Each structure stands twice: as structure tokens, then as C-alpha cells.
Amino acid sequence: MTLPAYAYDLLHSPPPASSHANRQRLRIAANRLSIITGGSQQQRQQLLATLAGSHGALHGLLFGQPLQDGKLQQLACSQCEQGRHCKTSLQQYVLQGRCYQRSWWQRPSAEDQQATERLLRELGLALQVATPLQQLDDAQRELAAIARALASRAPVVLLREPAALDSIQLPPLLTLLRRLAITGRTIVLALADRQLAARHAQQLLDLDTDAKLPAQHLAA
């Protein structure tokens, strides 16, 4: 039986005096691609931020085990804002995501190099490996941020909404994420396109229709 990757109080922890009836529960399956859709972009991003622990300590389970200090451990999140001014090459940027826990004097192994090159090739970025991040276009930087998160060894990967990717670029990405998920990664992605989300998600979290995720509870 697949254990839930997450099972916790939705958004903010309730005050001690709150009743259990005021607590919303969310369970996200381990080793699956879960896609958050529906609602507004802000609501989808807020739920991702909550999963990352940005709104305070979470309560519940991670892969069937209690959360340590109310925080998720071994978590990778995609962030692409820094890429606009980053002079690091694409390959080095993604490689840093894979080797982030190593000491600065340890060189990447041949396995690290191969894994990074394979991931960039699968994301269609093989020709840009030596290009500085700041010279890539918005879509390429977004894919670079996704590659960096996926290159890590973290079992849980949260991916921000790929707003710069078009309808041609998204399906291959979602197919890749599905394949990576079932080989041992728990991947959560926000996506505005409900039809595309429904077609590719192994677990769909629809903020408009799922009774466990009422939109009014996600309002800022």
C-alpha cells in the first residue's frame, strides 16, 4: 500500500482552542505526480508554499513518518527569479542543485555529471549547457529551475507553476515528471490548465471541485 507523502492540517495550524471540525486534511500520495489546479494562481502558489512550510509548522505525516519539528525534510523547490542575473552556466547551475549538501571542496562525481546531462537532455536543454542563465529566455530559465530541483536527491519536489511554458512545451514536461515520480519521487506541481492537469496527474488536487480543498479556505 502506498503511504501518503503528506497528511497535515491545511494552510495554518489551528489555535489550541479550535475544534477538530475546523481543521482541513490533505493527503498527497508518495511516488506520484500530484497537480494542483483550479482556483487562482495565488491560491495554487499559496498551497505550494504551505507544503514547503512557509506558513508555519505542519502537522501530520511525511511518508508515514511524523514530521521533524513540524517541517518537511529533504525537500526541493523550484525557484527561477535568481536566473535573470545569474552568470553561472546552465550545467553548473543544475549541478549545484544535485550537489548542494556536499562540502565546497568536493568535486561532482562522474555520476553527478551524467545525471545532470541526462536531465537537461530530457528537458530539451542539451544545446544550452554552457550558456549563462541570464542569457536564457524565460521558458528556458523556468526549465532550468525545474531541472535543478529534479537533480537534487530530495524525495519530495515542489514545482512552481511553469507560467512561461506554452502548450507545446508542457506535455513533454508532464510526461517526464510522471515517469520520474513512479521511480521514487513525490512531485507536486501547480498548473492552470485543468484539462492538461487531469490528463497527466496521478493525483489531481482541484481547488474548485475537490471537497477536501475548498477554495474559500485558500483565500489570501
Backbone as CSV, one residue per row, in Angstrom:
resi,resn,N_x,N_y,N_z,CA_x,CA_y,CA_z,C_x,C_y,C_z
1,MET,0.844,-1.189,0.000,0.000,0.000,0.000,0.883,1.243,0.000
2,THR,0.547,2.204,-0.838,1.311,3.453,-0.907,0.986,4.340,0.283
3,LEU,2.009,4.754,0.994,1.802,5.645,2.128,1.625,7.070,1.624
4,PRO,0.873,7.902,2.350,0.736,9.296,1.922,2.039,10.048,2.142
5,ALA,2.386,10.881,1.187,3.560,11.720,1.374,3.251,12.836,2.358
6,TYR,2.030,13.338,2.283,1.615,14.394,3.199,0.263,14.034,3.803
7,ALA,0.094,14.359,5.060,-1.228,14.293,5.691,-1.161,15.297,6.827
8,TYR,-1.708,16.470,6.629,-1.483,17.537,7.608,-2.633,18.525,7.598
9,ASP,-2.600,19.459,8.534,-3.628,20.494,8.612,-3.415,21.484,7.479
10,LEU,-4.448,21.717,6.683,-4.359,22.572,5.505,-4.101,24.023,5.891
11,LEU,-3.128,24.625,5.238,-2.709,26.002,5.498,-2.251,26.182,6.938
12,HIS,-2.881,27.065,7.702,-2.351,27.411,9.017,-2.771,26.407,10.074
13,SER,-1.893,26.214,11.038,-2.252,25.365,12.167,-3.363,26.035,12.957
14,PRO,-4.393,25.281,13.362,-5.466,25.892,14.145,-4.992,26.216,15.550
15,PRO,-5.529,27.259,16.171,-5.158,27.569,17.547,-5.573,26.426,18.465
16,PRO,-4.955,26.315,19.637,-5.243,25.199,20.531,-6.725,25.042,20.863
17,ALA,-7.448,26.151,20.900,-8.853,26.083,21.306,-9.766,25.629,20.171
18,SER,-9.232,25.530,18.941,-10.078,25.179,17.804,-10.547,23.738,17.895
19,SER,-11.705,23.502,17.369,-12.232,22.140,17.338,-11.678,21.409,16.130
20,HIS,-11.757,20.099,16.157,-11.257,19.305,15.049,-12.053,19.579,13.775
21,ALA,-13.302,20.009,13.923,-14.158,20.263,12.776,-13.646,21.413,11.918
22,ASN,-12.808,22.283,12.495,-12.302,23.431,11.751,-10.982,23.117,11.041
23,ARG,-10.561,21.864,11.080,-9.273,21.505,10.509,-9.482,20.754,9.199
24,GLN,-8.838,21.241,8.137,-8.917,20.598,6.837,-7.719,19.663,6.672
25,ARG,-7.972,18.476,6.143,-6.909,17.489,5.970,-6.619,17.265,4.481
26,LEU,-5.368,17.096,4.162,-4.957,16.865,2.787,-3.952,15.728,2.771
27,ARG,-4.153,14.780,1.860,-3.238,13.659,1.730,-2.738,13.637,0.282
28,ILE,-1.423,13.592,0.133,-0.819,13.531,-1.189,-0.011,12.241,-1.279
29,ALA,-0.266,11.463,-2.301,0.353,10.145,-2.420,1.845,10.242,-2.691
30,ALA,2.599,9.342,-2.073,4.035,9.261,-2.316,4.293,8.646,-3.688
31,ASN,5.423,9.040,-4.289,5.877,8.472,-5.564,4.838,8.624,-6.663
32,ARG,4.209,9.779,-6.698,3.225,10.091,-7.719,3.409,11.554,-8.142
33,LEU,2.898,11.884,-9.318,2.830,13.272,-9.755,1.474,13.820,-9.347
34,SER,1.467,14.750,-8.407,0.235,15.410,-7.978,0.222,16.814,-8.555
35,ILE,-0.904,17.188,-9.158,-1.012,18.502,-9.796,-2.112,19.305,-9.122
36,ILE,-1.763,20.514,-8.689,-2.718,21.442,-8.092,-3.281,22.311,-9.210
37,THR,-4.590,22.311,-9.382,-5.217,23.113,-10.417,-6.455,23.786,-9.847
38,GLY,-7.141,24.583,-10.676,-8.312,25.306,-10.194,-7.919,26.489,-9.321
39,GLY,-8.917,27.246,-8.854,-8.637,28.418,-8.045,-7.876,29.462,-8.837
40,SER,-7.219,30.362,-8.144,-6.402,31.390,-8.786,-4.935,30.991,-8.700
41,GLN,-4.107,31.689,-9.471,-2.671,31.413,-9.409,-2.143,31.655,-8.000
42,GLN,-2.651,32.692,-7.349,-2.221,32.991,-5.988,-2.597,31.863,-5.031
43,GLN,-3.783,31.302,-5.194,-4.212,30.212,-4.328,-3.382,28.956,-4.547
44,ARG,-3.085,28.666,-5.801,-2.260,27.493,-6.080,-0.864,27.675,-5.506
45,GLN,-0.308,28.866,-5.658,1.027,29.130,-5.143,1.035,29.107,-3.627
46,GLN,-0.064,29.558,-3.019,-0.143,29.559,-1.565,-0.148,28.138,-1.012
47,LEU,-0.847,27.238,-1.701,-0.855,25.855,-1.251,0.530,25.231,-1.380
48,LEU,1.229,25.526,-2.465,2.602,25.042,-2.605,3.489,25.575,-1.487
49,ALA,3.325,26.865,-1.172,4.117,27.458,-0.093,3.806,26.793,1.240
50,THR,2.560,26.416,1.436,2.178,25.724,2.661,2.838,24.358,2.734
51,LEU,2.856,23.650,1.616,3.519,22.351,1.590,4.994,22.481,1.939
52,ALA,5.597,23.606,1.563,7.011,23.836,1.851,7.244,24.322,3.276
53,GLY,6.164,24.550,4.024,6.300,25.006,5.399,6.443,26.497,5.551
54,SER,6.112,27.263,4.494,6.286,28.716,4.554,5.259,29.413,5.425
55,HIS,4.163,28.721,5.746,3.118,29.325,6.571,3.110,28.754,7.982
56,GLY,4.271,28.313,8.436,4.360,27.783,9.788,4.474,26.270,9.791
57,ALA,4.612,25.729,10.974,4.807,24.292,11.131,3.593,23.520,10.639
58,LEU,3.851,22.374,10.033,2.793,21.476,9.585,2.599,20.386,10.625
59,HIS,1.464,19.726,10.560,1.160,18.656,11.493,0.715,17.441,10.700
60,GLY,1.322,16.305,10.939,0.897,15.105,10.255,2.055,14.206,9.905
61,LEU,2.038,13.652,8.696,2.996,12.619,8.328,3.698,12.949,7.025
62,LEU,4.951,12.534,6.916,5.696,12.566,5.669,6.153,11.142,5.392
63,PHE,5.663,10.541,4.313,5.943,9.144,4.011,5.629,8.246,5.204
64,GLY,4.546,8.541,5.896,4.123,7.709,7.005,4.873,7.969,8.294
65,GLN,5.812,8.934,8.295,6.593,9.228,9.494,6.265,10.634,9.995
66,PRO,6.290,10.863,11.314,5.994,12.202,11.840,6.980,13.228,11.299
67,LEU,6.479,14.417,11.020,7.342,15.499,10.556,8.311,15.907,11.657
68,GLN,9.541,16.177,11.292,10.549,16.587,12.259,10.423,18.083,12.530
69,ASP,10.112,18.445,13.783,9.947,19.845,14.174,8.890,20.555,13.339
70,GLY,7.907,19.793,12.846,6.825,20.399,12.074,7.241,20.897,10.711
71,LYS,8.413,20.463,10.219,8.906,20.918,8.914,9.159,19.715,8.013
72,LEU,9.064,19.952,6.714,9.423,18.922,5.758,10.937,18.850,5.647
73,GLN,11.459,17.652,5.596,12.886,17.456,5.434,13.147,16.903,4.024
74,GLN,14.359,17.098,3.533,14.749,16.600,2.210,13.748,17.032,1.142
75,LEU,13.599,18.321,1.050,12.623,18.924,0.152,13.346,19.792,-0.873
76,ALA,12.930,19.712,-2.132,13.487,20.577,-3.178,12.361,21.408,-3.775
77,CYS,12.586,22.702,-3.935,11.587,23.605,-4.525,12.210,24.329,-5.711
78,SER,11.431,24.507,-6.755,11.946,25.239,-7.916,11.782,26.734,-7.698
79,GLN,12.834,27.487,-7.936,12.820,28.943,-7.865,13.569,29.464,-9.076
80,CYS,12.977,30.387,-9.839,13.669,30.831,-11.061,13.955,32.329,-11.097
81,GLU,13.597,33.080,-10.048,13.811,34.527,-10.091,15.289,34.883,-10.209
82,GLN,16.159,34.115,-9.513,17.573,34.475,-9.490,18.239,34.305,-10.851
83,GLY,17.632,33.536,-11.750,18.250,33.252,-13.033,18.449,34.467,-13.914
84,ARG,17.642,35.507,-13.735,17.743,36.688,-14.585,19.091,37.394,-14.457
85,HIS,19.762,37.209,-13.346,21.024,37.905,-13.117,22.168,36.931,-12.833
86,CYS,21.933,35.650,-13.075,22.925,34.629,-12.749,23.868,34.396,-13.926
87,LYS,25.171,34.527,-13.686,26.164,34.341,-14.730,26.675,32.899,-14.804
88,THR,26.213,32.067,-13.883,26.610,30.662,-13.877,26.047,29.954,-15.104
89,SER,26.809,29.032,-15.652,26.317,28.282,-16.807,25.146,27.397,-16.392
90,LEU,24.317,27.053,-17.347,23.158,26.212,-17.083,23.569,24.893,-16.441
91,GLN,24.586,24.253,-16.977,25.002,22.960,-16.445,25.471,23.080,-14.993
92,GLN,26.272,24.101,-14.694,26.758,24.275,-13.326,25.612,24.614,-12.372
93,TYR,24.663,25.397,-12.834,23.510,25.771,-12.018,22.716,24.534,-11.603
94,VAL,22.446,23.653,-12.560,21.693,22.436,-12.260,22.530,21.484,-11.415
95,LEU,23.816,21.406,-11.708,24.711,20.533,-10.951,24.787,20.949,-9.487
96,GLN,24.721,22.248,-9.226,24.721,22.726,-7.836,23.517,22.204,-7.065
97,GLY,22.388,22.063,-7.758,21.209,21.513,-7.109,21.402,20.071,-6.710
98,ARG,22.158,19.329,-7.487,22.407,17.932,-7.177,23.421,17.780,-6.048
99,CYS,24.345,18.710,-5.954,25.458,18.577,-5.000,25.356,19.549,-3.831
100,TYR,24.151,20.089,-3.573,24.031,21.172,-2.591,24.408,20.755,-1.179
101,GLN,24.358,19.468,-0.843,24.674,19.034,0.516,26.159,18.707,0.692
102,ARG,26.924,18.772,-0.369,28.336,18.437,-0.281,29.156,19.644,0.130
103,SER,30.332,19.360,0.658,31.247,20.445,1.030,31.783,21.118,-0.230
104,TRP,32.176,22.387,-0.098,32.564,23.176,-1.254,33.786,22.611,-1.966
105,TRP,34.638,21.868,-1.238,35.852,21.365,-1.867,35.645,20.020,-2.594
106,GLN,34.490,19.419,-2.434,34.223,18.143,-3.104,33.755,18.372,-4.541
107,ARG,34.427,17.758,-5.462,34.085,17.905,-6.866,32.929,16.971,-7.233
108,PRO,32.069,17.382,-8.166,30.985,16.493,-8.602,31.552,15.207,-9.193
109,SER,30.886,14.110,-8.927,31.330,12.830,-9.455,30.902,12.683,-10.909
110,ALA,31.444,11.663,-11.569,31.038,11.368,-12.946,29.548,11.031,-12.995
111,GLU,29.060,10.372,-11.960,27.630,10.044,-11.890,26.783,11.310,-11.827
112,ASP,27.238,12.303,-11.031,26.522,13.571,-10.940,26.482,14.267,-12.299
113,GLN,27.611,14.284,-12.968,27.697,14.916,-14.283,26.759,14.225,-15.274
114,GLN,26.756,12.922,-15.277,25.928,12.171,-16.212,24.445,12.371,-15.935
115,ALA,24.081,12.375,-14.641,22.678,12.565,-14.279,22.196,13.953,-14.690
116,THR,23.053,14.956,-14.504,22.699,16.327,-14.881,22.552,16.454,-16.391
117,GLU,23.484,15.891,-17.129,23.418,15.955,-18.595,22.183,15.238,-19.123
118,ARG,21.857,14.105,-18.532,20.675,13.355,-18.976,19.398,14.140,-18.723
119,LEU,19.325,14.771,-17.568,18.135,15.546,-17.221,17.977,16.749,-18.159
120,LEU,19.056,17.447,-18.441,18.989,18.592,-19.347,18.615,18.153,-20.763
121,ARG,19.106,16.997,-21.156,18.750,16.472,-22.477,17.256,16.146,-22.539
122,GLU,16.739,15.537,-21.494,15.318,15.170,-21.471,14.410,16.403,-21.432
123,LEU,14.930,17.496,-20.907,14.153,18.737,-20.852,14.389,19.627,-22.073
124,GLY,15.127,19.127,-23.029,15.353,19.880,-24.259,16.344,21.015,-24.123
125,LEU,17.267,20.912,-23.164,18.227,21.988,-22.920,19.665,21.568,-23.213
126,ALA,19.846,20.509,-23.975,21.188,19.978,-24.218,22.092,20.982,-24.933
127,LEU,21.521,21.821,-25.778,22.332,22.766,-26.550,22.696,24.015,-25.752
128,GLN,22.103,24.178,-24.569,22.334,25.383,-23.769,23.192,25.118,-22.530
129,VAL,23.829,23.963,-22.431,24.523,23.595,-21.192,25.591,24.606,-20.783
130,ALA,26.267,25.222,-21.754,27.336,26.169,-21.432,26.851,27.621,-21.387
131,THR,25.570,27.849,-21.626,25.029,29.204,-21.673,24.775,29.738,-20.260
132,PRO,25.208,30.963,-19.952,24.882,31.554,-18.642,23.364,31.680,-18.483
133,LEU,22.902,31.491,-17.285,21.461,31.516,-17.028,20.827,32.837,-17.467
134,GLN,21.538,33.934,-17.266,20.968,35.239,-17.583,20.750,35.432,-19.088
135,GLN,21.357,34.597,-19.909,21.191,34.711,-21.354,20.075,33.811,-21.898
136,LEU,19.475,32.994,-21.040,18.380,32.134,-21.468,17.081,32.926,-21.500
137,ASP,16.129,32.468,-22.285,14.823,33.124,-22.274,14.008,32.635,-21.081
138,ASP,12.834,33.212,-20.880,12.040,32.911,-19.690,11.681,31.430,-19.596
139,ALA,11.292,30.827,-20.703,10.913,29.416,-20.696,12.106,28.533,-20.351
140,GLN,13.271,28.856,-20.905,14.462,28.058,-20.625,14.888,28.196,-19.173
141,ARG,14.771,29.410,-18.604,15.109,29.592,-17.190,14.145,28.814,-16.301
142,GLU,12.881,28.774,-16.703,11.903,28.019,-15.933,12.247,26.528,-15.952
143,LEU,12.602,26.015,-17.120,13.014,24.622,-17.214,14.302,24.377,-16.429
144,ALA,15.194,25.364,-16.408,16.430,25.230,-15.633,16.123,25.099,-14.142
145,ALA,15.174,25.899,-13.644,14.798,25.815,-12.235,14.180,24.457,-11.915
146,ILE,13.367,23.939,-12.835,12.776,22.615,-12.652,13.877,21.551,-12.655
147,ALA,14.823,21.679,-13.588,15.925,20.718,-13.665,16.744,20.724,-12.382
148,ARG,17.004,21.901,-11.833,17.800,21.995,-10.603,17.088,21.293,-9.455
149,ALA,15.768,21.483,-9.345,15.012,20.827,-8.278,14.998,19.314,-8.479
150,LEU,14.817,18.882,-9.720,14.765,17.446,-10.003,16.133,16.794,-9.864
151,ALA,17.195,17.554,-10.079,18.546,16.998,-9.982,18.918,16.663,-8.539
152,SER,18.257,17.288,-7.593,18.552,17.011,-6.189,18.146,15.580,-5.852
153,ARG,18.637,15.106,-4.726,18.278,13.764,-4.274,17.092,13.780,-3.315
154,ALA,16.465,14.931,-3.171,15.317,15.039,-2.257,14.167,14.171,-2.758
155,PRO,13.516,13.417,-1.876,12.405,12.554,-2.305,11.131,13.326,-2.601
156,VAL,11.025,14.572,-2.113,9.840,15.396,-2.334,10.251,16.645,-3.106
157,VAL,9.606,16.871,-4.246,9.939,18.012,-5.105,8.676,18.832,-5.340
158,LEU,8.725,20.117,-4.991,7.615,21.037,-5.212,7.995,21.971,-6.354
159,LEU,7.141,22.031,-7.381,7.450,22.825,-8.564,6.449,23.952,-8.734
160,ARG,6.953,25.164,-8.797,6.105,26.319,-9.010,5.457,26.237,-10.386
161,GLU,4.417,27.018,-10.585,3.671,26.971,-11.837,4.551,27.389,-13.017
162,PRO,4.677,26.546,-14.042,5.531,26.877,-15.189,4.825,27.827,-16.154
163,ALA,4.639,29.056,-15.735,3.825,30.013,-16.489,4.445,30.396,-17.825
164,ALA,5.762,30.267,-17.964,6.420,30.677,-19.208,6.403,29.591,-20.280
165,LEU,5.951,28.396,-19.929,5.930,27.298,-20.898,4.614,27.298,-21.660
166,ASP,4.681,27.002,-22.955,3.477,27.019,-23.782,2.877,25.616,-23.898
167,SER,1.806,25.503,-24.681,1.070,24.247,-24.795,1.867,23.152,-25.504
168,ILE,2.924,23.527,-26.198,3.776,22.539,-26.842,4.836,22.022,-25.873
169,GLN,5.324,22.889,-24.992,6.390,22.518,-24.062,5.872,21.765,-22.839
170,LEU,4.633,22.015,-22.445,4.121,21.421,-21.208,3.922,19.902,-21.265
171,PRO,3.274,19.341,-22.297,3.034,17.894,-22.289,4.293,17.035,-22.122
172,PRO,5.401,17.317,-22.858,6.612,16.504,-22.632,7.142,16.626,-21.207
173,LEU,7.040,17.832,-20.622,7.474,18.015,-19.244,6.641,17.160,-18.296
174,LEU,5.326,17.175,-18.457,4.447,16.408,-17.571,4.673,14.911,-17.737
175,THR,4.931,14.472,-18.956,5.244,13.054,-19.187,6.518,12.657,-18.452
176,LEU,7.530,13.519,-18.504,8.784,13.263,-17.793,8.554,13.223,-16.284
177,LEU,7.773,14.157,-15.765,7.518,14.199,-14.327,6.790,12.942,-13.861
178,ARG,5.835,12.457,-14.642,5.145,11.208,-14.303,6.135,10.046,-14.219
179,ARG,7.020,9.971,-15.184,7.982,8.871,-15.199,8.938,8.948,-14.017
180,LEU,9.403,10.159,-13.697,10.312,10.314,-12.561,9.603,10.007,-11.239
181,ALA,8.333,10.368,-11.151,7.592,10.156,-9.910,7.467,8.678,-9.570
182,ILE,7.102,7.870,-10.544,6.869,6.458,-10.240,8.165,5.691,-10.003
183,THR,9.315,6.326,-10.279,10.589,5.676,-9.983,11.129,6.088,-8.621
184,GLY,10.309,6.806,-7.826,10.714,7.086,-6.450,10.731,8.540,-6.038
185,ARG,10.048,9.428,-6.779,9.991,10.831,-6.397,8.540,11.220,-6.147
186,THR,8.297,12.027,-5.140,6.982,12.619,-4.920,7.050,14.041,-5.471
187,ILE,6.306,14.308,-6.546,6.389,15.587,-7.247,5.036,16.274,-7.195
188,VAL,5.029,17.521,-6.767,3.806,18.319,-6.698,4.010,19.551,-7.561
189,LEU,3.079,19.776,-8.486,3.192,20.863,-9.455,1.897,21.657,-9.480
190,ALA,1.990,22.980,-9.581,0.810,23.824,-9.791,0.653,24.059,-11.285
191,LEU,-0.599,23.999,-11.772,-0.840,24.135,-13.202,-2.209,24.749,-13.438
192,ALA,-2.271,25.793,-14.269,-3.535,26.480,-14.526,-4.452,25.678,-15.449
193,ASP,-3.883,24.965,-16.408,-4.663,24.237,-17.414,-5.278,22.988,-16.786
194,ARG,-6.574,23.047,-16.477,-7.236,21.936,-15.783,-7.278,20.681,-16.648
195,GLN,-7.547,20.826,-17.941,-7.628,19.657,-18.810,-6.281,18.952,-18.928
196,LEU,-5.238,19.727,-19.072,-3.902,19.145,-19.154,-3.528,18.491,-17.821
197,ALA,-3.906,19.136,-16.725,-3.632,18.574,-15.404,-4.344,17.241,-15.223
198,ALA,-5.617,17.189,-15.606,-6.399,15.959,-15.456,-5.840,14.835,-16.314
199,ARG,-5.256,15.188,-17.463,-4.742,14.175,-18.387,-3.450,13.551,-17.878
200,HIS,-2.654,14.320,-17.142,-1.327,13.844,-16.758,-1.168,13.542,-15.274
201,ALA,-2.005,14.089,-14.417,-1.822,13.912,-12.976,-2.122,12.481,-12.547
202,GLN,-1.324,11.982,-11.634,-1.641,10.709,-10.988,-2.486,10.955,-9.745
203,GLN,-2.460,12.181,-9.261,-3.397,12.650,-8.240,-3.714,14.098,-8.569
204,LEU,-5.001,14.410,-8.731,-5.426,15.757,-9.103,-6.003,16.458,-7.875
205,LEU,-5.477,17.644,-7.580,-5.962,18.454,-6.472,-6.612,19.700,-7.071
206,ASP,-7.914,19.644,-7.263,-8.648,20.733,-7.906,-9.239,21.639,-6.833
207,LEU,-8.763,22.863,-6.766,-9.199,23.779,-5.713,-10.652,24.200,-5.882
208,ASP,-11.233,23.989,-7.056,-12.625,24.372,-7.288,-13.609,23.252,-6.992
209,THR,-13.191,22.004,-7.183,-14.151,20.904,-7.097,-13.875,19.898,-5.999
210,ASP,-12.639,19.807,-5.520,-12.315,18.817,-4.504,-12.834,19.270,-3.139
211,ALA,-13.675,18.461,-2.526,-14.270,18.833,-1.239,-13.221,18.975,-0.151
212,LYS,-12.076,18.330,-0.327,-11.022,18.408,0.687,-10.209,19.685,0.549
213,LEU,-10.413,20.415,-0.549,-9.654,21.629,-0.792,-10.581,22.784,-1.140
214,PRO,-11.477,23.189,-0.229,-12.420,24.253,-0.549,-11.684,25.553,-0.830
215,ALA,-12.051,26.203,-1.945,-11.347,27.406,-2.384,-11.401,28.520,-1.343
216,GLN,-12.537,28.608,-0.617,-12.655,29.715,0.337,-11.614,29.610,1.454
217,HIS,-11.138,28.410,1.730,-10.119,28.256,2.776,-8.746,28.664,2.282
218,LEU,-8.603,28.857,0.972,-7.310,29.184,0.405,-7.181,30.665,0.055
219,ALA,-8.197,31.436,0.323,-8.140,32.860,0.004,-7.094,33.555,0.841
220,ALA,-6.401,34.514,0.230,-5.334,35.209,0.968,-5.925,36.106,2.035
